[in-house]
Amino acid sequence: MASHTQHSALSGAMHKSWGILFAGFALARMVTYMSLWIAPVTSYIPSRPSSEIVASWCLVAGGLLFMASNKVNH
């Protein structure tokens, strides 16, 4: 990702923001896996740790950011 250049400072800032959101997703997913490893699910009722909300928010925000960056550059 870092090996290609951006045409404007705004594009560079958007890529940096996307990278931060993607790293946040990875950390939140790691927290999810660790919490499920420490306390496995015992109920048959579906449930997710609260870290999955953070993970999904990071992915959605990153996707919206990249869609917006396409409109800005062209």
Backbone torsions as a table, in degrees:
resi	resn	phi	psi	omega
1	MET	NA	-40.6	-173.9
2	ALA	-79.2	-8.0	-174.5
3	SER	-81.8	-11.8	178.8
4	HIS	-105.2	147.9	-176.6
5	THR	-92.0	159.6	177.9
6	GLN	-107.6	152.4	-176.3
7	HIS	-81.8	-18.3	-179.7
8	SER	-145.0	164.6	177.8
9	ALA	-66.3	-33.4	178.1
10	LEU	-63.7	-42.9	177.9
11	SER	-62.9	-40.8	177.6
12	GLY	-63.1	-40.9	178.5
13	ALA	-66.5	-37.2	178.2
14	MET	-67.2	-39.9	177.0
15	HIS	-64.8	-39.7	178.7
16	LYS	-64.2	-43.3	178.6
17	SER	-62.2	-41.3	178.5
18	TRP	-62.9	-41.0	178.7
19	GLY	-62.3	-39.7	178.3
20	ILE	-66.0	-42.4	177.9
21	LEU	-64.3	-39.8	179.2
22	PHE	-66.7	-38.7	176.2
23	ALA	-65.5	-38.0	176.4
24	GLY	-62.5	-40.7	175.6
25	PHE	-59.3	-46.6	-178.1
26	ALA	-62.1	-42.0	178.9
27	LEU	-66.6	-42.6	178.9
28	ALA	-63.8	-39.6	178.4
29	ARG	-65.9	-36.0	177.2
30	MET	-64.1	-40.6	176.9
31	VAL	-62.3	-40.1	177.9
32	THR	-60.5	-49.4	-179.4
33	TYR	-62.9	-40.7	179.7
34	MET	-66.3	-41.0	-179.7
35	SER	-67.8	-35.5	176.9
36	LEU	-73.6	-26.6	176.8
37	TRP	-73.8	-39.5	-179.5
38	ILE	-71.0	-44.1	-179.0
39	ALA	-129.0	87.7	-178.8
40	PRO	-61.9	154.7	179.2
41	VAL	-70.0	131.6	179.1
42	THR	-115.4	-13.0	-178.3
43	SER	-92.2	153.1	175.7
44	TYR	-84.3	-9.7	179.0
45	ILE	-78.3	128.8	-178.5
46	PRO	-63.0	137.4	177.1
47	SER	-154.9	157.8	178.8
48	ARG	-134.1	147.1	174.1
49	PRO	-66.4	156.7	-178.6
50	SER	-65.9	-18.9	177.9
51	SER	-66.6	-19.5	177.4
52	GLU	-69.8	-27.0	175.7
53	ILE	-65.9	-43.5	178.6
54	VAL	-64.3	-43.7	-179.3
55	ALA	-61.6	-46.2	-178.7
56	SER	-68.8	-35.8	177.0
57	TRP	-62.0	-41.7	178.9
58	CYS	-62.1	-42.2	179.6
59	LEU	-68.3	-42.0	179.3
60	VAL	-65.2	-45.7	179.9
61	ALA	-63.2	-39.1	177.8
62	GLY	-65.5	-39.8	177.3
63	GLY	-65.1	-42.7	177.4
64	LEU	-64.6	-37.4	178.7
65	LEU	-63.2	-43.6	178.8
66	PHE	-69.1	-35.2	175.5
67	MET	-65.4	-38.4	177.6
68	ALA	-68.6	-35.3	-179.1
69	SER	-68.0	-28.2	176.7
70	ASN	-66.9	-36.4	179.3
71	LYS	-71.6	-35.5	-176.7
72	VAL	-71.1	-41.5	-173.1
73	ASN	-77.2	-24.5	-173.2
74	HIS	-115.5	NA	NA
